[in-house]
Amino acid sequence: MEYNGVIIDNTYAEGFPTWVSRVIVTAVTKEWAYKAAVEATGFATSTIGCPAEAGIERFVPADETPDGRPGYAILICVGKKKLKEQLVERIAECILTAPTTAAFNGLVAEEKLPVKLHFFGDGFESKITVDGRECWSIPIMGGDFIIEEEYGAVKGVAGGNFLIMGENQMSALVAAEAAVDAIADVPGVITPFPGGVVSSGSKVGSNKYKFMGASTNEAFCPTIREKVEGTSVPAGIGAIYEIVIDGVDETSVKAAMAAGVKAACKVPGVKQITAGNYGGSLGPFKFQLHELF
């Protein structure tokens, strides 16, 4: 099928289960909340090599946060066993250390993970209530750090994706940026890679170097199209960028894929949209591209 003159492959993106928690990071200004949120979601593009996948979900205005200050919602996605550890480390090292910040649970869920950071107060910490929430006030050099110590966790979806094929690097990149911007308006999802865009691509393992857990996905590399038998790069394609999406559920990921694909197809020079899958061996979630329209 075609959408706005762009070929949409008859294939699907393959997602897999993950666990997700949401942290609301607030601060005295929007800028300081953003800086803390960026730090807290660092080194979290892919669990192939990172301890988690994480990203900023959205800006949360002051009238929607527990303490009446501007904030950002971040999502942290990883296996359940590691999620508690990642919450502790990212809040402790990246939010507590930032000026004027506070951290609150952003997900109502039956499953709750403890994040016991009040011990940092070394006996000087105290319990307080913020907007009906039980929190701890920890004295630090810049004032007090306020933290809620239980965070909801739900079974989510990781690995929703689509690939944008452009006639040149800039057309593909502009389309990828448009896709990420459109996805930013969809609640419950993140695009964890740098700027939301995957440039490298990867496949499981390596054909040549057996010690590599992942390596370049040569089938989608335009510069070696003529050298790769069975290449997936059509003639006339100069660059391919991938958008990877994690979310709190299937519905959110599908909505994000739909918004992103439609936005990308409006950019001149975009020729084709496809998706990555492993024939169903990676995970149980199949997002058919044709069903996005």
ChimeraX attribute file (.defattr): number of C-alpha atoms within 10 A of each C-alpha:
attribute: neighborCount
match mode: 1-to-1
recipient: residues
	/A:1	10
	/A:2	13
	/A:3	15
	/A:4	12
	/A:5	13
	/A:6	20
	/A:7	16
	/A:8	20
	/A:9	15
	/A:10	13
	/A:11	16
	/A:12	23
	/A:13	24
	/A:14	25
	/A:15	27
	/A:16	17
	/A:17	22
	/A:18	22
	/A:19	21
	/A:20	27
	/A:21	30
	/A:22	26
	/A:23	26
	/A:24	26
	/A:25	32
	/A:26	33
	/A:27	25
	/A:28	16
	/A:29	14
	/A:30	18
	/A:31	13
	/A:32	19
	/A:33	27
	/A:34	20
	/A:35	17
	/A:36	27
	/A:37	29
	/A:38	17
	/A:39	16
	/A:40	28
	/A:41	21
	/A:42	18
	/A:43	18
	/A:44	21
	/A:45	22
	/A:46	18
	/A:47	14
	/A:48	13
	/A:49	12
	/A:50	13
	/A:51	18
	/A:52	21
	/A:53	27
	/A:54	31
	/A:55	29
	/A:56	23
	/A:57	26
	/A:58	19
	/A:59	18
	/A:60	18
	/A:61	14
	/A:62	18
	/A:63	10
	/A:64	11
	/A:65	19
	/A:66	20
	/A:67	17
	/A:68	15
	/A:69	20
	/A:70	24
	/A:71	32
	/A:72	25
	/A:73	24
	/A:74	25
	/A:75	28
	/A:76	29
	/A:77	35
	/A:78	26
	/A:79	15
	/A:80	16
	/A:81	9
	/A:82	13
	/A:83	21
	/A:84	20
	/A:85	14
	/A:86	21
	/A:87	20
	/A:88	17
	/A:89	15
	/A:90	18
	/A:91	24
	/A:92	18
	/A:93	13
	/A:94	19
	/A:95	26
	/A:96	24
	/A:97	15
	/A:98	20
	/A:99	19
	/A:100	20
	/A:101	26
	/A:102	27
	/A:103	25
	/A:104	23
	/A:105	21
	/A:106	20
	/A:107	20
	/A:108	13
	/A:109	11
	/A:110	9
	/A:111	13
	/A:112	17
	/A:113	18
	/A:114	14
	/A:115	19
	/A:116	14
	/A:117	18
	/A:118	22
	/A:119	11
	/A:120	14
	/A:121	16
	/A:122	9
	/A:123	10
	/A:124	12
	/A:125	19
	/A:126	13
	/A:127	14
	/A:128	14
	/A:129	12
	/A:130	16
	/A:131	10
	/A:132	8
	/A:133	14
	/A:134	13
	/A:135	20
	/A:136	23
	/A:137	20
	/A:138	22
	/A:139	18
	/A:140	16
	/A:141	8
	/A:142	11
	/A:143	12
	/A:144	18
	/A:145	23
	/A:146	26
	/A:147	28
	/A:148	25
	/A:149	20
	/A:150	19
	/A:151	21
	/A:152	18
	/A:153	25
	/A:154	20
	/A:155	18
	/A:156	23
	/A:157	28
	/A:158	30
	/A:159	24
	/A:160	27
	/A:161	27
	/A:162	25
	/A:163	24
	/A:164	25
	/A:165	33
	/A:166	27
	/A:167	19
	/A:168	16
	/A:169	15
	/A:170	14
	/A:171	21
	/A:172	27
	/A:173	23
	/A:174	17
	/A:175	26
	/A:176	31
	/A:177	19
	/A:178	21
	/A:179	27
	/A:180	26
	/A:181	16
	/A:182	19
	/A:183	26
	/A:184	21
	/A:185	13
	/A:186	18
	/A:187	15
	/A:188	23
	/A:189	29
	/A:190	30
	/A:191	28
	/A:192	28
	/A:193	21
	/A:194	13
	/A:195	13
	/A:196	22
	/A:197	21
	/A:198	19
	/A:199	14
	/A:200	13
	/A:201	19
	/A:202	17
	/A:203	15
	/A:204	13
	/A:205	15
	/A:206	15
	/A:207	11
	/A:208	8
	/A:209	10
	/A:210	9
	/A:211	8
	/A:212	11
	/A:213	13
	/A:214	17
	/A:215	16
	/A:216	15
	/A:217	15
	/A:218	20
	/A:219	18
	/A:220	22
	/A:221	19
	/A:222	22
	/A:223	13
	/A:224	13
	/A:225	19
	/A:226	11
	/A:227	11
	/A:228	15
	/A:229	10
	/A:230	10
	/A:231	15
	/A:232	15
	/A:233	21
	/A:234	14
	/A:235	10
	/A:236	12
	/A:237	21
	/A:238	19
	/A:239	22
	/A:240	27
	/A:241	23
	/A:242	24
	/A:243	28
	/A:244	27
	/A:245	27
	/A:246	31
	/A:247	29
	/A:248	26
	/A:249	18
	/A:250	19
	/A:251	12
	/A:252	20
	/A:253	29
	/A:254	23
	/A:255	16
	/A:256	29
	/A:257	27
	/A:258	21
	/A:259	22
	/A:260	26
	/A:261	29
	/A:262	20
	/A:263	19
	/A:264	29
	/A:265	26
	/A:266	16
	/A:267	20
	/A:268	15
	/A:269	20
	/A:270	28
	/A:271	22
	/A:272	22
	/A:273	26
	/A:274	20
	/A:275	22
	/A:276	19
	/A:277	19
	/A:278	13
	/A:279	11
	/A:280	14
	/A:281	9
	/A:282	13
	/A:283	16
	/A:284	12
	/A:285	18
	/A:286	18
	/A:287	23
	/A:288	16
	/A:289	23
	/A:290	15
	/A:291	10
	/A:292	14
	/A:293	10
